[in-house]
Amino acid sequence: MPEGHTIHRLSRDLKQDLKNIFVAASSPQGRFAEGARLIDGKELIRSEAWGKHLFLSFGHQQSVDALIHIHLGLIGKFRPKTFDTETKESIRLRLKGNESLWDLTGPQDCRLIDKSEYFHLIERLGPDPLRRGSNVKDFQDSLIQKKVPIGAALLDQSIVAGIGNVYRAEFLFLHGINPNREARKVSNSEAEDLWFTFQKLLRIGVRLNRIVTVSQDDGGATSGRLPRKRSLYVYKREGLPCRRCSTEITIGKIGGRSCWWCSVCQPI
């Protein structure tokens, strides 16, 4: 499932390609035909990301006529295409500008919503480290109340928005926190350090459009030139040596999903 950096990058790219342009909208698949008809010929006024959620506002001269909520889920893709791209029946939504074409396929959610639904959605989300106005205190206050493992808490979008399975394992490794530790036992100073790492590495993820966490000191670099097999510390590296201490990486189920950690670098 795409994590928060992907959705923020997507929001940014859509703004660059389509904002303030009258778009041609269609739904070759037919499942979003009514919504496509409503926004066809309208301007993209705003593209906004909040965690793993994308909101697109269409209208004219800053007057919003339609608001679309998109959640890519496990298999969704929203990608730029060339104008000669084949029109496939799997395309839920196609947006065509003067020089750009974007196709949405396989989303978990793509629907028209009103303002009340928008506010209901975002009120259920925790702070997003990539959004202005989000702050570490909200994150700290949520952790204090949770008896679940920190590895599960970081996947809870009501605690922090945009963190997924890859980042949670990597962030906890970077701070030496065992994913099985109770969230409420993560100190305020540890939570603050985590938060600033969220911000730093998610921003790098937006810039590179991929997840890179291995630092130059550990044989990598936060650079797009780093091979994918060397870009992460623990995620999907069970049985392989830790990049810092050579201990075999452990895998276990936490929060209903596989999680990876080093038992030496993350003792408690």
C-alpha positions as CSV (number, residue, x, y, z in Angstrom):
1,M,0.0,0.0,0.0
2,P,1.4,3.4,-0.9
3,E,2.6,5.4,2.2
4,G,2.2,9.1,2.9
5,H,5.2,10.2,0.9
6,T,3.6,8.7,-2.3
7,I,0.4,10.6,-1.9
8,H,2.1,13.9,-1.1
9,R,4.2,13.4,-4.2
10,L,1.2,12.5,-6.2
11,S,-0.7,15.6,-5.0
12,R,2.3,17.8,-5.9
13,D,2.7,16.3,-9.4
14,L,-1.1,16.7,-10.1
15,K,-0.8,20.4,-9.1
16,Q,2.1,20.9,-11.5
17,D,0.4,19.2,-14.4
18,L,-3.3,20.1,-14.0
19,K,-3.9,22.9,-11.5
20,N,-6.0,25.8,-13.0
21,I,-6.5,23.8,-16.2
22,F,-9.8,22.8,-17.6
23,V,-9.6,19.0,-17.6
24,A,-11.4,16.4,-19.7
25,A,-12.6,13.7,-17.3
26,S,-13.8,10.3,-18.2
27,S,-14.3,6.8,-16.6
28,P,-13.6,4.1,-19.1
29,Q,-14.4,1.5,-16.5
30,G,-17.8,3.2,-15.9
31,R,-17.7,2.9,-12.1
32,F,-17.0,6.6,-11.7
33,A,-19.0,7.8,-14.8
34,E,-21.3,10.2,-12.9
35,G,-18.4,11.8,-11.0
36,A,-16.4,12.1,-14.2
37,R,-19.3,13.8,-16.0
38,L,-19.6,16.3,-13.1
39,I,-15.9,17.4,-13.3
40,D,-15.5,17.2,-17.0
41,G,-14.6,20.6,-18.3
42,K,-13.9,22.0,-14.8
43,E,-10.7,23.4,-13.4
44,L,-8.6,21.5,-10.9
45,I,-8.6,24.1,-8.1
46,R,-6.8,22.2,-5.4
47,S,-4.9,18.9,-4.8
48,E,-4.4,18.0,-1.2
49,A,-2.8,15.0,0.6
50,W,-3.5,14.0,4.2
51,G,-1.8,10.8,5.2
52,K,-2.8,8.2,2.6
53,H,-5.8,10.2,1.4
54,L,-5.9,12.4,-1.7
55,F,-8.6,15.1,-2.2
56,L,-9.1,16.8,-5.5
57,S,-11.3,19.9,-5.8
58,F,-12.8,21.0,-9.1
59,G,-14.7,24.1,-10.1
60,H,-14.1,27.5,-11.6
61,Q,-12.3,30.6,-10.3
62,Q,-11.8,29.1,-6.8
63,S,-15.5,28.1,-6.5
64,V,-15.6,24.4,-5.7
65,D,-18.3,22.5,-7.6
66,A,-17.0,18.9,-6.8
67,L,-14.7,17.3,-4.3
68,I,-13.2,13.8,-5.0
69,H,-11.8,11.5,-2.3
70,I,-9.2,9.0,-3.5
71,H,-7.6,6.2,-1.4
72,L,-5.3,4.0,-3.5
73,G,-5.5,1.0,-1.1
74,L,-3.3,-2.0,-1.8
75,I,-3.3,-2.0,-5.6
76,G,-4.4,1.4,-6.7
77,K,-2.2,3.5,-9.1
78,F,-2.6,7.1,-10.3
79,R,0.0,7.7,-12.9
80,P,0.9,10.1,-15.7
81,K,0.6,8.6,-19.2
82,T,1.3,9.6,-22.8
83,F,-1.5,10.8,-25.0
84,D,-1.3,7.7,-27.1
85,T,-1.9,5.4,-24.1
86,E,-4.4,2.7,-24.7
87,T,-7.8,3.3,-23.1
88,K,-8.3,0.2,-20.9
89,E,-11.5,-0.9,-19.2
90,S,-9.6,-1.0,-15.9
91,I,-9.3,2.9,-15.8
92,R,-11.5,4.2,-13.1
93,L,-10.8,7.9,-13.8
94,R,-8.9,9.6,-16.6
95,L,-7.9,13.2,-16.3
96,K,-6.6,14.9,-19.5
97,G,-5.1,18.4,-19.5
98,N,-3.5,20.4,-22.3
99,E,-0.2,18.5,-22.1
100,S,-0.8,15.8,-19.4
101,L,-2.8,12.7,-19.0
102,W,-3.4,10.8,-15.7
103,D,-5.0,7.4,-15.3
104,L,-6.4,6.1,-12.0
105,T,-6.7,2.3,-11.7
106,G,-7.6,-0.1,-8.8
107,P,-8.3,2.4,-6.0
108,Q,-9.8,1.4,-2.8
109,D,-12.0,4.5,-2.9
110,C,-12.8,7.1,-5.6
111,R,-16.0,9.0,-4.9
112,L,-17.6,12.4,-4.7
113,I,-17.9,13.7,-1.2
114,D,-19.3,16.9,0.3
115,K,-17.6,19.2,2.8
116,S,-19.2,17.4,5.8
117,E,-17.8,14.1,4.6
118,Y,-14.4,15.7,4.1
119,F,-14.2,17.0,7.6
120,H,-15.5,13.7,9.0
121,L,-12.6,11.9,7.2
122,I,-9.8,14.2,8.3
123,E,-11.1,14.4,11.9
124,R,-10.5,10.7,12.2
125,L,-6.9,11.1,11.0
126,G,-3.9,11.8,13.2
127,P,-1.3,14.5,12.5
128,D,0.4,14.2,9.2
129,P,4.2,14.9,9.5
130,L,4.2,16.4,6.0
131,R,1.4,18.9,6.6
132,R,1.8,22.4,8.0
133,G,0.1,22.8,11.3
134,S,0.6,19.1,12.4
135,N,2.6,18.9,15.5
136,V,4.4,16.4,17.7
137,K,2.2,17.0,20.8
138,D,-0.8,15.5,19.2
139,F,1.3,12.4,18.4
140,Q,2.7,12.3,21.9
141,D,-0.7,12.6,23.5
142,S,-2.1,9.7,21.4
143,L,0.7,7.4,22.3
144,I,0.3,8.0,26.0
145,Q,-3.2,6.5,25.9
146,K,-2.3,3.3,24.0
147,K,-1.5,-0.1,25.5
148,V,-0.9,-1.7,22.1
149,P,2.7,-2.3,20.8
150,I,4.3,0.8,19.3
151,G,4.6,-1.3,16.1
152,A,0.8,-1.5,15.9
153,A,0.3,2.1,17.0
154,L,2.4,3.5,14.1
155,L,0.0,1.8,11.6
156,D,-3.0,3.4,13.3
157,Q,-3.9,6.3,11.0
158,S,-5.7,8.0,13.9
159,I,-2.4,8.3,15.8
160,V,-0.2,9.4,12.9
161,A,-1.3,9.7,9.3
162,G,0.8,8.4,6.4
163,I,3.0,5.8,8.1
164,G,2.8,2.3,6.6
165,N,4.5,-1.0,7.0
166,V,7.8,-0.1,5.5
167,Y,8.3,3.2,7.4
168,R,7.2,1.8,10.8
169,A,9.9,-0.9,10.7
170,E,12.5,1.5,9.5
171,F,11.7,4.4,12.0
172,L,11.7,2.0,15.0
173,F,15.0,0.6,14.0
174,L,16.6,4.0,13.6
175,H,15.6,4.9,17.1
176,G,16.4,1.5,18.7
177,I,12.8,0.9,19.8
178,N,11.6,-2.7,19.8
179,P,8.2,-2.8,18.0
180,N,6.7,-4.9,20.8
181,R,7.1,-2.2,23.4
182,E,3.8,-0.7,24.6
183,A,3.1,2.6,22.9
184,R,2.4,4.3,26.2
185,K,5.9,3.4,27.4
186,V,7.6,5.4,24.6
187,S,8.8,8.5,26.3
188,N,7.9,12.0,25.2
189,S,11.5,12.6,24.1
190,E,11.5,9.4,22.1
191,A,8.2,10.3,20.5
192,E,9.6,13.8,19.6
193,D,12.7,12.2,18.0
194,L,10.5,9.8,16.1
195,W,8.4,12.7,14.8
196,F,11.3,14.6,13.5
197,T,12.6,11.5,11.8
198,F,9.1,11.1,10.2
199,Q,9.3,14.6,8.8
200,K,12.9,14.2,7.5
201,L,12.6,10.9,5.8
202,L,9.1,11.4,4.5
203,R,10.3,14.6,2.8
204,I,13.1,12.6,1.3
205,G,10.6,10.1,0.1
206,V,8.6,12.8,-1.6
207,R,11.7,14.2,-3.3
208,L,12.9,10.8,-4.5
209,N,9.4,9.2,-5.0
210,R,10.7,6.1,-3.1
211,I,11.6,5.0,0.4
212,V,15.3,5.4,1.3
213,T,16.3,5.2,5.0
214,V,19.9,3.9,5.0
215,S,22.4,6.7,5.8
216,Q,25.8,7.2,4.3
217,D,27.4,6.3,7.5
218,D,25.8,2.8,7.2
219,G,27.0,2.2,3.7
220,G,24.1,4.0,1.9
221,A,22.9,7.5,1.3
222,T,19.5,9.2,1.1
223,S,19.9,9.4,-2.6
224,G,18.0,8.1,-5.6
225,R,21.2,6.5,-6.8
226,L,21.2,3.9,-3.9
227,P,20.1,0.5,-5.2
228,R,16.8,-0.7,-3.7
229,K,18.3,-3.7,-2.1
230,R,20.5,-1.4,0.0
231,S,18.0,1.3,0.7
232,L,16.4,-0.1,3.8
233,Y,17.6,-1.4,7.2
234,V,15.2,-4.1,8.2
235,Y,12.0,-4.3,6.1
236,K,11.8,-7.7,4.4
237,R,15.3,-8.5,5.5
238,E,14.5,-11.5,7.8
239,G,17.4,-13.8,8.2
240,L,19.9,-11.3,6.8
241,P,22.5,-9.6,8.9
242,C,21.7,-6.2,10.5
243,R,23.5,-3.4,8.7
244,R,24.9,-2.1,12.0
245,C,25.6,-5.2,14.2
246,S,25.3,-8.2,11.8
247,T,22.7,-9.9,14.0
248,E,20.1,-11.8,12.0
249,I,17.0,-9.7,11.4
250,T,13.8,-11.0,13.1
251,I,10.3,-11.1,11.7
252,G,7.0,-11.3,13.6
253,K,3.4,-10.3,13.4
254,I,2.5,-7.0,15.0
255,G,-0.7,-5.1,14.4
256,G,-1.9,-7.8,12.1
257,R,1.0,-7.4,9.7
258,S,4.6,-8.6,9.4
259,C,7.2,-6.5,11.1
260,W,11.0,-6.7,11.0
261,W,13.6,-5.6,13.7
262,C,17.0,-6.3,15.1
263,S,16.9,-7.8,18.6
264,V,20.3,-6.3,19.5
265,C,19.8,-2.8,18.1
266,Q,16.2,-2.7,19.3
267,P,16.3,-4.6,22.6
268,I,13.4,-2.9,24.4
